[in-house]
């Protein structure tokens, strides 16, 4: 993040007592030894190391929200259930759509 990192943002959020119960989950590419502990020590509730799957993200939302993630159900693809990872049907990658999403950068797709 350009202005402050997630650790500082969490520290500032936790300084305001109104947000003591707000779930904060790190989603970071920093997966070195000790990174998870730094996040938890900063006041985050949990930690996800990238790359993440939609199943992992949904499971984390369910874990930390009273709604169990039901509020995000309408935005999920039809083939992604809010159940266990084994319930998810894997769809083949649409290379044309993926290439479009990557701005035509074939190297990123490969």
N, C-alpha and C positions, 0 to 999 in steps of 0.2 A: 504494500500500500504506500502511496507516495508521501503522505503526511506523517503517518505513524504506523507501526506494525501492530499486529493483532495482540501481542502481549501488552503493549502500552494501552491500546484501545480497551482491552479487558480490564486492566488496572483502573482506568478512568471510570468505566461503567460501574465497577464494583465499589468505587468510592462513594457513589450515590446510593444510599440505603434502599431507595425505591426499587432498585434493580437487583437486589440480593438473590431473588429466586429466578431471575431470567436465565434460561439455559443458554450457555455459550459453548459452542463446539468448534474446535480448531479444525480447519480443513487445509492442510498444508503439504507442500512438496518437501518440507524439511522432515526427513524421516531418520535422522541421525540419532545415535544413542544419546539420550538425555533430552531430546526435543519434546517428547511427550510430557516428561516431568516438568519442563519449563512452562508448558501450557497450563498444566494443572496447578502448578505453584502460582501462576499469574491469576488464577481464579476461574479458569475455564472448567466446565463440567466434564468434557470428554474431548476426544482427539480422533481424527480420521486422517490417514496419510494418503496422499494422491499417488497413483490414480485411484479414484473411487468409482464404484458402480452405483447405479440408481438404487439397487437393492440395499446397499450399505447406507446410502443417504436416507432412504425411507425408514430403514430400521432405526437409525439414529434419531430421526424426528419422532418416531413412535416411542422410543425409549425416554425421551426428554420432554414430551408434551402430554398434557392430560387428555388431549383429543386423540392420542394414539396415532397421529398422522392423518386422520380422516379429512382434515381440511385441505390436504394436498392431493387427495384422490382424484379430483376432477382434472388436474393438469397432467396426470400420468398417462402414458399410452395404454390403450385397452389391454395389451398383452402383459402388462406389468401389474401383478397383484400385490397387495400390501401384505402378503404372507411371507413364507420362508423363501430363501434364495432358490431352493430347489423347485419352487412353483413357477419361476419365471421362464417363459418360453423365449428362447434365443431366436432372434430374427436375423437373417443374413444382412450384411451391410450392403446398402445401395451405393455402389461406387460413384455413380453420377451425382447423387444428392450429397454424398460426403465430400466429393471434389468441389462442388459448388459452395458448401459450407466452409471449406478451407481456402476460398478465394481463388480456386483453380490451381493451387500449389500441389502439383503431383508428387513432389518430393515429400511433403508432409503426409500424404496419403500412403505412400509406399512405406 
